[in-house]
Amino acid sequence: MALKFLYITTDPFVNNSQEFVRILAIASFPTAPSASGGATSAGNLFDENGNPVGYFELVAGDFYTSSTAYPYAFSSGWSTDQIILVAPGWKFSGFIRAIAVQGSLEEVLMVR
């Protein structure tokens, strides 16, 4: 089998193939808590029976503002390094767009 690149634009995404799909990155618009760090779930994984089995966690850093010489604001954020595998028949939802690869289990786990 050849590894395939997927650009997923449909939420929820249901893996109707016989191959595994590995989510590499998602776009989401979570609301970061102001002046404090926090985490929010963005992208949820469900098995073929609809049971929740995982999520892609986005971690938001601190948000700073200042009104001294010139007003500025900046925030820091990152996502955790997670492996999200959508097995055949499973569903991934709660995102806007996603980048993924599709192939055998061995192939998708080799992607860095």
Biotite code that builds the C-alpha atoms (Angstrom):
import biotite.structure as struc

atoms = struc.array([
    struc.Atom([0.000, 0.000, 0.000], chain_id="A", res_id=1, res_name="MET", atom_name="CA", element="C"),
    struc.Atom([1.089, 3.562, -0.590], chain_id="A", res_id=2, res_name="ALA", atom_name="CA", element="C"),
    struc.Atom([0.814, 6.215, 2.093], chain_id="A", res_id=3, res_name="LEU", atom_name="CA", element="C"),
    struc.Atom([-1.747, 8.887, 1.161], chain_id="A", res_id=4, res_name="LYS", atom_name="CA", element="C"),
    struc.Atom([-1.949, 12.540, 2.196], chain_id="A", res_id=5, res_name="PHE", atom_name="CA", element="C"),
    struc.Atom([-5.400, 13.748, 3.349], chain_id="A", res_id=6, res_name="LEU", atom_name="CA", element="C"),
    struc.Atom([-6.684, 17.296, 3.709], chain_id="A", res_id=7, res_name="TYR", atom_name="CA", element="C"),
    struc.Atom([-9.877, 16.835, 5.731], chain_id="A", res_id=8, res_name="ILE", atom_name="CA", element="C"),
    struc.Atom([-12.514, 19.549, 5.472], chain_id="A", res_id=9, res_name="THR", atom_name="CA", element="C"),
    struc.Atom([-15.569, 17.682, 6.733], chain_id="A", res_id=10, res_name="THR", atom_name="CA", element="C"),
    struc.Atom([-16.404, 17.579, 10.438], chain_id="A", res_id=11, res_name="ASP", atom_name="CA", element="C"),
    struc.Atom([-17.075, 14.945, 11.599], chain_id="A", res_id=12, res_name="PRO", atom_name="CA", element="C"),
    struc.Atom([-14.644, 12.805, 9.660], chain_id="A", res_id=13, res_name="PHE", atom_name="CA", element="C"),
    struc.Atom([-15.610, 9.120, 9.567], chain_id="A", res_id=14, res_name="VAL", atom_name="CA", element="C"),
    struc.Atom([-12.924, 6.692, 8.434], chain_id="A", res_id=15, res_name="ASN", atom_name="CA", element="C"),
    struc.Atom([-14.881, 4.583, 5.953], chain_id="A", res_id=16, res_name="ASN", atom_name="CA", element="C"),
    struc.Atom([-11.733, 2.945, 4.576], chain_id="A", res_id=17, res_name="SER", atom_name="CA", element="C"),
    struc.Atom([-9.983, -0.247, 5.654], chain_id="A", res_id=18, res_name="GLN", atom_name="CA", element="C"),
    struc.Atom([-6.792, 1.733, 6.394], chain_id="A", res_id=19, res_name="GLU", atom_name="CA", element="C"),
    struc.Atom([-5.710, 3.789, 9.406], chain_id="A", res_id=20, res_name="PHE", atom_name="CA", element="C"),
    struc.Atom([-5.733, 7.592, 9.372], chain_id="A", res_id=21, res_name="VAL", atom_name="CA", element="C"),
    struc.Atom([-3.209, 9.493, 11.480], chain_id="A", res_id=22, res_name="ARG", atom_name="CA", element="C"),
    struc.Atom([-4.140, 13.091, 12.280], chain_id="A", res_id=23, res_name="ILE", atom_name="CA", element="C"),
    struc.Atom([-1.019, 15.257, 12.073], chain_id="A", res_id=24, res_name="LEU", atom_name="CA", element="C"),
    struc.Atom([-2.459, 18.739, 12.625], chain_id="A", res_id=25, res_name="ALA", atom_name="CA", element="C"),
    struc.Atom([-5.819, 20.404, 13.054], chain_id="A", res_id=26, res_name="ILE", atom_name="CA", element="C"),
    struc.Atom([-7.170, 23.924, 12.807], chain_id="A", res_id=27, res_name="ALA", atom_name="CA", element="C"),
    struc.Atom([-9.565, 24.924, 15.528], chain_id="A", res_id=28, res_name="SER", atom_name="CA", element="C"),
    struc.Atom([-10.679, 28.101, 17.226], chain_id="A", res_id=29, res_name="PHE", atom_name="CA", element="C"),
    struc.Atom([-10.667, 27.382, 20.960], chain_id="A", res_id=30, res_name="PRO", atom_name="CA", element="C"),
    struc.Atom([-11.048, 30.278, 23.378], chain_id="A", res_id=31, res_name="THR", atom_name="CA", element="C"),
    struc.Atom([-7.844, 30.678, 25.381], chain_id="A", res_id=32, res_name="ALA", atom_name="CA", element="C"),
    struc.Atom([-8.286, 31.818, 28.965], chain_id="A", res_id=33, res_name="PRO", atom_name="CA", element="C"),
    struc.Atom([-6.975, 35.354, 29.459], chain_id="A", res_id=34, res_name="SER", atom_name="CA", element="C"),
    struc.Atom([-4.033, 35.964, 31.825], chain_id="A", res_id=35, res_name="ALA", atom_name="CA", element="C"),
    struc.Atom([-3.646, 32.295, 32.626], chain_id="A", res_id=36, res_name="SER", atom_name="CA", element="C"),
    struc.Atom([-2.667, 29.075, 30.990], chain_id="A", res_id=37, res_name="GLY", atom_name="CA", element="C"),
    struc.Atom([-5.113, 26.362, 30.208], chain_id="A", res_id=38, res_name="GLY", atom_name="CA", element="C"),
    struc.Atom([-5.944, 23.490, 27.951], chain_id="A", res_id=39, res_name="ALA", atom_name="CA", element="C"),
    struc.Atom([-8.888, 22.829, 25.737], chain_id="A", res_id=40, res_name="THR", atom_name="CA", element="C"),
    struc.Atom([-9.976, 19.758, 23.855], chain_id="A", res_id=41, res_name="SER", atom_name="CA", element="C"),
    struc.Atom([-10.182, 20.352, 20.114], chain_id="A", res_id=42, res_name="ALA", atom_name="CA", element="C"),
    struc.Atom([-10.745, 17.261, 18.063], chain_id="A", res_id=43, res_name="GLY", atom_name="CA", element="C"),
    struc.Atom([-12.429, 14.275, 19.638], chain_id="A", res_id=44, res_name="ASN", atom_name="CA", element="C"),
    struc.Atom([-12.034, 10.612, 18.710], chain_id="A", res_id=45, res_name="LEU", atom_name="CA", element="C"),
    struc.Atom([-14.898, 8.099, 18.919], chain_id="A", res_id=46, res_name="PHE", atom_name="CA", element="C"),
    struc.Atom([-14.907, 4.356, 18.274], chain_id="A", res_id=47, res_name="ASP", atom_name="CA", element="C"),
    struc.Atom([-17.345, 2.613, 15.931], chain_id="A", res_id=48, res_name="GLU", atom_name="CA", element="C"),
    struc.Atom([-19.976, 2.492, 18.718], chain_id="A", res_id=49, res_name="ASN", atom_name="CA", element="C"),
    struc.Atom([-19.752, 6.232, 19.450], chain_id="A", res_id=50, res_name="GLY", atom_name="CA", element="C"),
    struc.Atom([-17.743, 5.857, 22.670], chain_id="A", res_id=51, res_name="ASN", atom_name="CA", element="C"),
    struc.Atom([-15.187, 8.627, 23.278], chain_id="A", res_id=52, res_name="PRO", atom_name="CA", element="C"),
    struc.Atom([-11.656, 7.200, 23.220], chain_id="A", res_id=53, res_name="VAL", atom_name="CA", element="C"),
    struc.Atom([-9.367, 10.222, 22.835], chain_id="A", res_id=54, res_name="GLY", atom_name="CA", element="C"),
    struc.Atom([-8.921, 13.868, 21.989], chain_id="A", res_id=55, res_name="TYR", atom_name="CA", element="C"),
    struc.Atom([-6.360, 16.241, 20.536], chain_id="A", res_id=56, res_name="PHE", atom_name="CA", element="C"),
    struc.Atom([-5.435, 18.682, 23.274], chain_id="A", res_id=57, res_name="GLU", atom_name="CA", element="C"),
    struc.Atom([-4.499, 22.277, 22.488], chain_id="A", res_id=58, res_name="LEU", atom_name="CA", element="C"),
    struc.Atom([-2.596, 23.988, 25.264], chain_id="A", res_id=59, res_name="VAL", atom_name="CA", element="C"),
    struc.Atom([-2.844, 27.760, 25.535], chain_id="A", res_id=60, res_name="ALA", atom_name="CA", element="C"),
    struc.Atom([-0.120, 29.754, 27.237], chain_id="A", res_id=61, res_name="GLY", atom_name="CA", element="C"),
    struc.Atom([-0.335, 33.064, 29.046], chain_id="A", res_id=62, res_name="ASP", atom_name="CA", element="C"),
    struc.Atom([-1.820, 36.140, 27.417], chain_id="A", res_id=63, res_name="PHE", atom_name="CA", element="C"),
    struc.Atom([-0.082, 39.416, 28.231], chain_id="A", res_id=64, res_name="TYR", atom_name="CA", element="C"),
    struc.Atom([-1.045, 43.047, 27.606], chain_id="A", res_id=65, res_name="THR", atom_name="CA", element="C"),
    struc.Atom([0.656, 46.331, 28.395], chain_id="A", res_id=66, res_name="SER", atom_name="CA", element="C"),
    struc.Atom([-0.290, 49.950, 27.972], chain_id="A", res_id=67, res_name="SER", atom_name="CA", element="C"),
    struc.Atom([3.037, 51.618, 28.791], chain_id="A", res_id=68, res_name="THR", atom_name="CA", element="C"),
    struc.Atom([4.888, 53.405, 25.962], chain_id="A", res_id=69, res_name="ALA", atom_name="CA", element="C"),
    struc.Atom([2.850, 51.567, 23.351], chain_id="A", res_id=70, res_name="TYR", atom_name="CA", element="C"),
    struc.Atom([0.075, 49.043, 23.782], chain_id="A", res_id=71, res_name="PRO", atom_name="CA", element="C"),
    struc.Atom([0.946, 45.523, 22.773], chain_id="A", res_id=72, res_name="TYR", atom_name="CA", element="C"),
    struc.Atom([-0.343, 42.061, 23.366], chain_id="A", res_id=73, res_name="ALA", atom_name="CA", element="C"),
    struc.Atom([1.086, 38.670, 22.718], chain_id="A", res_id=74, res_name="PHE", atom_name="CA", element="C"),
    struc.Atom([0.241, 35.149, 23.628], chain_id="A", res_id=75, res_name="SER", atom_name="CA", element="C"),
    struc.Atom([2.028, 31.872, 23.484], chain_id="A", res_id=76, res_name="SER", atom_name="CA", element="C"),
    struc.Atom([0.481, 28.569, 22.683], chain_id="A", res_id=77, res_name="GLY", atom_name="CA", element="C"),
    struc.Atom([1.376, 25.089, 21.554], chain_id="A", res_id=78, res_name="TRP", atom_name="CA", element="C"),
    struc.Atom([-0.191, 21.730, 20.983], chain_id="A", res_id=79, res_name="SER", atom_name="CA", element="C"),
    struc.Atom([0.954, 18.579, 22.638], chain_id="A", res_id=80, res_name="THR", atom_name="CA", element="C"),
    struc.Atom([2.752, 15.911, 20.636], chain_id="A", res_id=81, res_name="ASP", atom_name="CA", element="C"),
    struc.Atom([0.085, 13.257, 20.345], chain_id="A", res_id=82, res_name="GLN", atom_name="CA", element="C"),
    struc.Atom([-0.618, 10.371, 18.040], chain_id="A", res_id=83, res_name="ILE", atom_name="CA", element="C"),
    struc.Atom([-4.249, 10.353, 17.010], chain_id="A", res_id=84, res_name="ILE", atom_name="CA", element="C"),
    struc.Atom([-5.157, 7.257, 15.000], chain_id="A", res_id=85, res_name="LEU", atom_name="CA", element="C"),
    struc.Atom([-8.585, 6.984, 13.444], chain_id="A", res_id=86, res_name="VAL", atom_name="CA", element="C"),
    struc.Atom([-9.130, 3.268, 12.997], chain_id="A", res_id=87, res_name="ALA", atom_name="CA", element="C"),
    struc.Atom([-11.484, 1.920, 10.330], chain_id="A", res_id=88, res_name="PRO", atom_name="CA", element="C"),
    struc.Atom([-15.057, 2.817, 11.313], chain_id="A", res_id=89, res_name="GLY", atom_name="CA", element="C"),
    struc.Atom([-13.986, 5.411, 13.907], chain_id="A", res_id=90, res_name="TRP", atom_name="CA", element="C"),
    struc.Atom([-14.915, 9.125, 13.888], chain_id="A", res_id=91, res_name="LYS", atom_name="CA", element="C"),
    struc.Atom([-12.885, 12.297, 14.524], chain_id="A", res_id=92, res_name="PHE", atom_name="CA", element="C"),
    struc.Atom([-14.820, 15.517, 15.187], chain_id="A", res_id=93, res_name="SER", atom_name="CA", element="C"),
    struc.Atom([-14.624, 18.965, 16.770], chain_id="A", res_id=94, res_name="GLY", atom_name="CA", element="C"),
    struc.Atom([-12.196, 20.671, 14.379], chain_id="A", res_id=95, res_name="PHE", atom_name="CA", element="C"),
    struc.Atom([-12.274, 22.967, 11.350], chain_id="A", res_id=96, res_name="ILE", atom_name="CA", element="C"),
    struc.Atom([-9.626, 21.475, 9.037], chain_id="A", res_id=97, res_name="ARG", atom_name="CA", element="C"),
    struc.Atom([-7.155, 18.621, 9.482], chain_id="A", res_id=98, res_name="ALA", atom_name="CA", element="C"),
    struc.Atom([-4.034, 17.304, 7.795], chain_id="A", res_id=99, res_name="ILE", atom_name="CA", element="C"),
    struc.Atom([-3.552, 13.544, 7.957], chain_id="A", res_id=100, res_name="ALA", atom_name="CA", element="C"),
    struc.Atom([-1.936, 10.526, 6.356], chain_id="A", res_id=101, res_name="VAL", atom_name="CA", element="C"),
    struc.Atom([-3.701, 7.277, 5.486], chain_id="A", res_id=102, res_name="GLN", atom_name="CA", element="C"),
    struc.Atom([-2.253, 3.807, 5.093], chain_id="A", res_id=103, res_name="GLY", atom_name="CA", element="C"),
    struc.Atom([-1.472, 0.638, 6.985], chain_id="A", res_id=104, res_name="SER", atom_name="CA", element="C"),
    struc.Atom([-0.832, 0.883, 10.721], chain_id="A", res_id=105, res_name="LEU", atom_name="CA", element="C"),
    struc.Atom([2.894, 0.439, 10.187], chain_id="A", res_id=106, res_name="GLU", atom_name="CA", element="C"),
    struc.Atom([3.027, 3.134, 7.480], chain_id="A", res_id=107, res_name="GLU", atom_name="CA", element="C"),
    struc.Atom([1.182, 5.837, 9.442], chain_id="A", res_id=108, res_name="VAL", atom_name="CA", element="C"),
    struc.Atom([3.206, 5.208, 12.595], chain_id="A", res_id=109, res_name="LEU", atom_name="CA", element="C"),
    struc.Atom([6.462, 5.756, 10.661], chain_id="A", res_id=110, res_name="MET", atom_name="CA", element="C"),
    struc.Atom([5.547, 9.382, 9.849], chain_id="A", res_id=111, res_name="VAL", atom_name="CA", element="C"),
    struc.Atom([7.345, 11.942, 12.019], chain_id="A", res_id=112, res_name="ARG", atom_name="CA", element="C"),
])
